[in-house]
Amino acid sequence: MQIISASRRTDIPAFYGEWFMNRIREGYFIFKNPYNAKQMSKVSLRPEDVTAIVFWTKNPAPFMKYLDELQDRGYRFYFQYTLNGYGPEMEPFLPSLEKRIETFKKLSEKIGKEKVIWRYDPIIFSNVHDGNFYREKFSYILNELKDFTTRVVISFVDEYRKATVNFKKLKEEEIEIYQPPEVIIKSFAAFMAKEAREAGLKIQSCAENMAFLPEVGIMPGKCIDADYIEKVFSLTLPEKLHLKDKSQRQECGCVVSKDVGIYDTCLHGCKYCYAGNYEAGRKNYEKHDPNSPLLIGKYDDENEQLSLF
């Protein structure tokens, strides 16, 4: 048994739902190591081998039509759904915030509010996104979603290599990212904690090491969380599924999972993205075949050597 992550590296529900469901029906997918293309493995997606699926998305609307089938086939799943309220200057190819809030509510009503977690991340301070901007957006989205979820996950932007490249492009567009003083971040964190608490939501941080967050009521969270899976789906998982995923950053509390995604395949074009850029995503998408066991490209089963999972 293993937990499937779909996916930290790309938006499977938004762009690759047909492929994912074909893989569900076939019972496996082929994973290509993002750091060594010659290393590939066959990963089981049979219901008896999948503890739960964690979907990460900014727009699950195209995937909604598959949810009944997933449930009928016996899969357990929940969504990490990002809604942060940036405009087209930061998220040029996303539907409007109002449309995505509407989708959030529909998803929650369909599968249950405990299975749709609101992600308010990453929080990026810039010359056009200050504390007032975030207070307004957080309060607005919170008020819309408070009856449709049970928790919110927050994080502050990290300068991943690919994100740093995107930040330079933003500067050319006169949007300058900066790190505010700790007192500013702490004040906003305290504001979010208070707002979430008053709305009845649990608030957690994602992969943060800021010592003051617990002080204001924001405890470290696990986006892929064995305890949460046990609670939501009334399961008792083996100890090995409670172990921290050592392949993630030290600050990340997530347990071990198998990710189905590939970097540089998302088409949202978010200017702060750590998982790739829009141009590379478009090029790779042209190589996508929804009937291939690989997310990107064809697979030659006669000439490839596989390890099994």
ZIBELLIN-V540549 format. One record per run of one state. SS is the DSSP state (a for helix, b for strand, c for the rest). FROM is the first residue (numbers start at 1). LEN is the number of residues. If there is no record, write none. Layout:
((SS,FROM,LEN) (SS,FROM,LEN))
This chain:
((c,1,1) (b,2,5) (c,7,5) (a,12,4) (c,16,1) (a,17,10) (c,27,1) (b,28,5) (c,33,7) (b,40,5) (c,45,2) (a,47,3) (b,50,8) (c,58,2) (a,60,13) (c,73,4) (b,77,6) (c,83,8) (b,91,1) (c,92,5) (a,97,15) (c,112,1) (a,113,3) (b,116,8) (c,124,2) (b,126,1) (c,127,2) (b,129,1) (c,130,1) (a,131,15) (c,146,5) (b,151,6) (c,157,4) (a,161,12) (c,173,4) (b,177,1) (c,178,4) (a,182,18) (c,200,2) (b,202,4) (c,206,6) (a,212,4) (c,216,3) (b,219,2) (c,221,5) (a,226,8) (c,234,5) (a,239,4) (c,243,1) (b,244,1) (c,245,10) (b,255,1) (c,256,2) (b,258,2) (c,260,10) (b,270,1) (c,271,7) (a,278,8) (c,286,20) (b,306,3) (c,309,1))
